[in-house]
Amino acid sequence: MRSRSQGAGMGRPVIRYVLILLILTLAVSHYTVWPPDTMLMLVLLVCAGLGQFRAFTRHLVPFIALFALYSVASGVADDINPNVHYLPMARFDEWLGAGRLPTHHLQDLLWDGHVQWYDYYFYVLYTAHFVAPVALALFLWKRRGRLYWGYLTSLALLSFAAFLTYVLFPAAPPWMSSQYGYIEPLHRVSYDIWTAVGIDSPDTLYSKLSPNLVAAVPSLHSAFPLLIFFFLVRSFGLRRVWWAGLYPASMWLGVVYLGEHYVFDVLCAIVYTCLAYVAGTRLASRWRERLPSPTPPPEPVPTPVPADAAVPHP
């Protein structure tokens, strides 16, 4: 009986891992781009297979539900206010670039008509927009639990502050302003990257990645990496993770060079991120202070020893 129970116990993890691999294989083969609701169901099934269903429900469902809600909200923001702004961001960037857009300066320097290795580098960072925040959330949940809710609160404040801005101030990205003739023509490098990797319909892919095409101010692609860097510094200290600052710096350079955002959008994202980080961490710490402190277990009462009891010889 014991050997049978041990064999069954050893077989359960194998079955779990096989189910997880099957789920991942089906998901990857069916979806080239995972929308937030698909990501939620996928992670739910994986965590259930690992026996982490209850912990997942408590910690990660609010996190991914935030992404799903933001995705739906940002998709209807452009329907609420159809007055799209094309020129204010361009005028600021032209002033900053001494009469020319920084995007034009960067493309004159880096774009030679063919996709280079740094084009892939910038665009891989750009498309990791949803993956990186989820990866950090998993790490904080497992290794730095005291920072998890501060991170989630900061991310929620940042996302919904950006959503309100998209409703009040719909802003076109540089590539769209170039297409409509509001600024001098610029090259959309991402189209060449998609063509180089064999994607036949880039417009369809872009509509999946960005349901709201006029959600440029602030640039959340620039904001999320900075927020991730802030919490990495809080987790490990600046001396150990200073190199992680290359992530937001590369993203800021990349979105301007690719023509996806103005420098104005990036600067707004930095301001939004700093405010959301300060407000989110303070709210989480106050909430943690109001929680009742766990009562320590009662100390064991020593058993009285009779006076005439025999004392053992040492």
Disulfide bonds with the S-S distance in Angstrom:
none
